[in-house]
């Protein structure tokens, strides 16, 4: 069927190319305005303890559940000066006039630092439609209403300003990354092809496919919620695999032309061999991300769905448009060098060396991967916060100033909810029990302060707003002694949930802030092994259909797991432990962004399968032509080694372009994936895989459904 389509397409190539370019042009405005349909979902995990607390707070405690920000006023000469107090009063009055705000504190209600130089308070936004970015988009206007005058420096920090900073940075990073990735990818393609013309095809497919994919996401964003991070993820994955797949088709086309085939027939051969490999590889990548969408977390699901859309359109471009592009460029495809490199002497020598010493290659490569994977045993997760923003960011400046003059956990407030459906917690007896509970809460290690305090609870008429209207719920605000993003605060949440004794006949739940992070980390840890099993199983089934062999799919899955493990170890060493801090200035964060491992697993598993398919398709072709297993592996390696390393170089270029300028999670994902691909395409695919195939011999081709085939 694919061959018939290609025969039809190469008879009218210009029509197809024109249609593709027209579609890309029509999709460009929608792709560029994708950010307009973003809707934030935060860190929420449906049906988690933190989500349950959030629902109770929303139902019984008014604006406390609304999106919020912290307004910070700093005066090095003292915040109590009359001039400073006048500026603060005017700024708060200006905020109060904003219709998007539901609550703004009075000047007298602001908290004050011990040194008298800083005051801060919480402002609450009006309730917005679920997932809306209305509050996030309002942040620049709110900042403009804050005057920094008479020595007073006013700023905004907190959750909503942080989301605004992340969204703005994602939009900026994507544009800059695409600008940088184009020339870098072009240089890599020129080096791979030894041609100035051949790179036009992969660039046309890669950038065209991702433009159409982003436009499709724009349409999808009107139907479902898409987080801002989906744009970076879709662009990075789509661009990389689109160029990769076009590269493979060019390789098969050149090989066929070198064998004497006419352009039209060479395009059919490229589609029959390379196109089939692209379809199967793309299916594996898309299936891996579809498995990730099973994770019931909006951000993860959004990034995975965006990656699926990007892969679908880049695969479609490679299979449907690339043959027509090859026929049009045929005469100039090898200009100006004219001699394409189809067989690499280096990779042939390496292949023969591996065939001669398979156990040495297997042991050396295996120990190397094991050494790299070891740090993954200490993998820890966190939710990158304001610290991941540039030091000059307005949100970070205000936050750093706030904790410098107060205490580390000021931005990490937790909610501790006491529920008693049968008693009125405001009654004298129950209030005494709550006072005792608050005292126990205040004594927990790493708790800085509790509100209302045990002393306030002893007053029968004080702080009634900590109780719900029906008296069955009491809400305590707990400030940790450690920074919000620290492992210590995560441990505090777990300690409160597991060890804190509730008042008699009541139950206690912990939510807010870091509790969301703890719940999402628990979710990710639960899903990671299941994701590995499902993706591995799907990959094995798809590869069995392609190769009709039991051994090759099992080997491929095991090799992919080895690559993933080594890559996670590298990720932990570089970003969690800070191995390269003296060289690159990347200080160890002590943990890895919770989104990174599961996305890295899906991407790397899919792309590793690409390289496996590239290599094994060639080896199988030689095996079926009658060559002995050893010679088939050597010939396959000699013909694909250059294309695999070239494809890996392009992927590394694209991933590092995104990682070099991105937020913390994009840096981890970009550089982590780049290193992982480099490792997989060199040590795993070109040393470990041939060594195992040499040792397996004829069992490489054993098919339990057709035993004679081996």
Number of C-alpha atoms within 10 A of each C-alpha: 6 14 16 10 13 25 17 13 24 24 13 13 20 15 13 18 19 11 13 20 15 12 15 21 14 14 19 18 13 19 21 15 14 22 21 13 21 24 21 21 19 14 21 20 23 14 10 17 18 27 20 17 23 22 12 16 23 14 12 19 20 11 18 16 19 20 19 22 20 22 26 22 28 25 20 12 13 17 23 15 13 11 13 22 18 14 22 27 14 16 21 18 17 16 22 17 11 15 9 17 20 16 17 20 17 13 18 9 12 17 14 18 18 10 11 16 18 27 25 21 17 19 23 21 23 16 16 13 9 10 15 16 21 16 22 21 16 17 19 12 11 19 17 11 17 22 16 18 14 14 15 22 19 23 25 27 26 22 20 23 26 23 23 19 21 20 21 15 17 22 18 13 21 20 14 15 22 18 12 16 21 16 12 15 23 18 15 18 25 15 13 21 25 20 20 18 18 23 24 18 23 29 20 22 31 27 21 24 31 30 28 25 27 29 23 19 27 23 14 15 18 13 10 14 20 28 25 26 22 25 26 22 24 25 26 28 24 31 29 27 33 31 28 29 28 30 28 26 29 27 19 22 28 22 20 19 18 14 10 10 15 14 22 22 19 24 32 25 22 29 30 17 18 28 27 18 24 26 18 21 27 25 20 28 28 24 20 28 30 18 19 28 19 13 20 17 19 20 24 25 22 24 24 28 23 28 30 24 22 32 28 20 23 31 29 17 24 31 25 20 23 31 31 27 25 27 23 17 17 20 12 14 24 18 17 11 11 12 12 17 16 18 18 17 14 12 20 20 14 19 26 19 16 24 22 14 13 22 16 13 21 20 13 15 18 16 12 13 22 16 13 20 22 17 20 17 11 12 18 15 25 22 23 20 18 25 15 14 20 14 12 9 13 17 25 24 18 23 23 15 15 25 15 12 17 16 16 19 23 19 23 21 22 25 24 24 23 23 23 19 14 10 15 20 24 23 12 13 10 16 20 19 17 25 20 17 18 23 15 14 22 19 12 15 14 17 18 17 18 21 18 20 19 20 12 13 22 15 13 13 9 12 13 14 12 19 20 21 14 12 19 18 25 25 24 21 19 25 25 27 19 21 20 26 22 21 18 16 25 23 15 21 22 16 14 18 17 9 9 15 14 19 20 11 10 16 14 19 18 27 26 22 18 29 28 25 25 24 24 25 21 15 17 22 15 12 17 16 12 14 21 20 13 16 25 23 14 17 27 23 16 17 23 17 13 15 17 19 23 20 19 24 25 18 17 23 24 13 21 25 18 19 28 28 22 25 30 27 24 23 30 29 22 21 24 24 21 18 18 14 13 9 7 9 10 15 15 17 21 17 21 25 21 22 21 21 23 22 21 20 25 25 25 25 26 26 26 28 26 26 28 28 22 25 25 24 20 20 24 19 14 19 20 11 10 11 15 13 21 23 18 21 28 25 24 26 31 25 24 27 29 20 26 25 20 21 28 26 21 28 28 23 25 29 27 26 27 28 24 16 18 24 19 21 18 25 20 26 27 29 23 27 29 25 20 24 28 18 18 30 24 15 18 25 27 24 24 22 24 27 27 18 21 22 15 14 14 14 16 20 23 18 18 13 10 11 10 9 13 13
